[in-house]
C-alpha cells in the first residue's frame, strides 16, 4: 500500500514540477531498459546538480506547504527511498509518466 501511495504522490508532484517545462523537456533513460534508472539518477545529479536527498527535499516542500495529496501519500516526511521508488517506477515497462 505504501508503494502505491508513493507512486500516486510522486506522479502528482512530477506533474506539478513538470507542467511548465513539458514542452522543453527531453527524455532521459528509456523505460523498460536496464540503464534507465542509472541514467535518470545521474542526469539529475550531473545536469541539474541535485542529489537524491535534494530531490526528496523538493517533494518535501509540497508536504510542508500543506498539499493534502502529498501529506496523504508521504506523511510528514519524504524519504530518499520514496523518491528512488518513484524513479524506479517510471523506469519500468509501464511508467507512471510516459516519455514522449
C-alpha positions in Angstrom: 0.0 0.0 0.0 2.8 2.4 0.8 4.4 1.9 -2.6 1.1 2.7 -4.3 0.8 5.8 -2.2 4.3 6.9 -3.1 3.6 6.4 -6.8 0.4 8.4 -6.8 2.0 11.3 -4.8 5.1 11.2 -6.9 3.1 11.3 -10.1 1.2 14.3 -8.8 4.4 16.0 -7.7 6.0 15.4 -11.1 3.0 16.8 -12.8 3.2 20.0 -10.7 7.0 20.2 -11.3 7.0 19.4 -14.9 3.9 21.1 -16.2 5.6 24.4 -17.2 8.6 22.5 -18.7 6.8 19.8 -20.6 7.3 21.4 -24.0 11.0 21.8 -23.4 11.6 18.5 -21.5 13.9 16.0 -23.0 13.6 12.3 -22.2 16.3 10.7 -20.2 16.6 6.9 -19.9 14.1 4.8 -21.8 11.5 3.0 -19.6 11.9 -0.8 -19.7 15.7 -0.7 -20.3 18.2 -1.8 -17.7 20.1 1.5 -17.8 17.1 3.8 -17.3 17.3 4.2 -13.5 21.0 5.0 -13.6 20.7 7.4 -16.4 17.9 9.3 -14.6 19.7 9.5 -11.3 22.9 10.5 -13.0 21.1 13.1 -15.1 19.5 14.7 -12.0 22.9 14.9 -10.3 25.1 15.9 -13.2 22.8 18.1 -15.3 20.7 19.6 -12.6 23.1 19.5 -9.7 20.6 17.7 -7.4 21.4 14.8 -5.1 18.7 12.3 -4.4 18.4 13.9 -1.0 17.8 17.3 -2.6 15.2 15.7 -4.9 13.4 14.3 -1.9 13.6 17.7 -0.3 11.8 19.1 -3.3 8.9 16.7 -2.7 9.0 17.6 1.0 8.3 21.2 0.0 4.8 20.0 -1.2 4.2 18.4 2.2 5.5 21.4 4.1 3.2 23.7 2.0 0.2 21.6 3.2 -0.6 19.9 -0.1 -3.3 17.4 1.0 -2.4 14.8 -1.5 1.3 14.9 -0.7 0.6 14.7 3.0 -1.8 11.8 2.5 0.7 9.9 0.4 4.0 10.7 2.1 3.0 11.5 5.6 5.1 14.2 7.5 8.4 13.4 5.7 9.5 12.4 2.3 12.4 9.9 2.3 15.1 9.4 -0.3 13.9 5.8 -0.7 10.4 7.1 -1.7 11.9 9.4 -4.3 14.0 6.5 -5.6 11.0 4.2 -5.8 9.3 6.9 -8.0 12.2 6.9 -10.4 12.3 3.1 -10.5 8.5 3.0 -11.2 9.0 5.4 -14.1 11.7 3.2 -15.5 9.5 0.1 -15.5 7.9 -1.3 -18.6 4.7 0.5 -17.5 5.9 4.0 -16.4 3.6 6.4 -14.5 4.7 9.3 -16.7 5.4 8.0 -20.2 8.2 9.5 -22.2 7.2 11.3 -25.4 
